[in-house]
Amino acid sequence: MKPVLALRQFSVVPSLLLAGLLAASCATAPARPPAPISTGQPRTEPEPPPPPTGGLPEEPEEVLPEEPEETGPDARLFLTPEFMEGREIRRVGVLLPFSHSRAGVRSQASGLLAAIEMALFDQAGTDILIIPKDTAGDARQSAAAATEVINEGADVIIGPLFATSVQSVATTARAADIPVIAFSNDRSAAGGGAYLMSFPPEEEVARIVDHTMAQGIRKFAFMGPASTYSRRVETALRFEAARRGGIVIASEFYASDNQAPVDEARRLAGRITSSLPDEVERVAVMIPDNGVQLRAVAPLLPYYEVNLRQLQYIGTSIWNDPQIWREPVLENAIFAMPDPQDTEYFRNAFQGVYNSEPASLASLGYDAAALSISFLEDGRVSEDELLEADGFRGVNGLFRFREDGTIERGLSIMSIRPSGPVLVEDAPDSFVIGGS
């Protein structure tokens, strides 16, 4: 497994200006070579932070792109700032929705760029040039931005954020044999040269089902909001339980603004109690919600006479939320998340550099940039390198890309306590070769 280089502290705070200052800063950063291939042992470094809390924002409708413009060798301009002339420059295109209409999306884009800059200061020498372009979250503008960065000499593209933008960029980049490391968690956007550096809920569901069944629980139930994210979790729960010999006995969806889904809870409680013939058997109940809503929903099943001792609440990384830790019925509930020691290390380092909390997706930007830099040492990022079977260790722990462009992650299991989540099962140190 190849490590995505360790963080270190900086004496210079990188600028967030998008043009020459970015390039200048990267060019003057102290040189540091990529780390060597390792045997896959985890870093022995500081402690834990919250991982992503809910993944990507809901994706707005986007205009489909027109046919991409020509990006052949004759069209490439190979952007070279005057102060970098004479160097063998490696160029990284960064495509993000800096001018998106939604403030939350703009915040994620800025956070991703900040983490990309951080990786460049931390990992790169003076020959890496980043070329940021605004996609506005629009597929057509994303394709045009991809054409621009390719013509300016990009060796790899980091971004964009939304699925239809990823697909349009991948189409453009594929013609120039340029890989795309994007941030959408929609698996349909993967493939065709696009690799998704994301936190897909399906990975978390697979990990929590594995752990739960290892504890002797083979019955599952689901209760969650009628959202795209929640429906993906429910679909994954059915798939992962079935392929391991488990069963989902019932599912209930409630309106996202329903603070007290009593009818749904009553129906689910009835199905659960009728499926547990004795007081020994247990059922794992997945609730992919968080905050005040989760605190309102979780107590409903015991209220409708499901024996709390027969309930094992399970969730995803959105449960890494201080608002829910003091809810009594959620004590000992478990969820999957990236390695807490790795993510805390990134959080502390980001705060040390920017004096602010990282955006929930910022760590993905760091890993995408660090991975690209480590491969650009030989001048290009190849498919064989990206599909390294042993995987990589980044600031979100162990990960690797599948041939279809989706990501596989090594995740930890956490258990909720009133003082916060505690680690109950470490993330794996390595992947099974030929695994999922």
Protein Blocks (a to p, Z undefined) as FASTA:
>chain_A
ZZeddddddfbdcdfbfblmmmmmmmmpccdddddddehiacdddddddddehiaadddd
dddddddddfbfklpgoiadfklgoiacddddddddfkbfblklmmmmmmmmmmmmmmmm
mmmcckbccddddeklpaklmmmmmmmmmmnopabdeddfbfklmmmmmmmmmmnopacd
dfbfbfklggjhiacddddfklmmmmmmmmmmmnopabdcddddddfklmmmmmmmmmmm
mmnopacfbdcdddfklmblfklmmmmmmmmmmmmmbfkbccddddddehjllmmmmmmm
mmnopafklpccdddfklmcfklmmgmklgoiacddddfklmmmmmmmmmmmnopacdfk
lmmmmmmmmmmmmmmmnopacfklmmomnbpadfeopadddfkopacdddddddddfkbp
cdfbdcdfbdcehiZZ
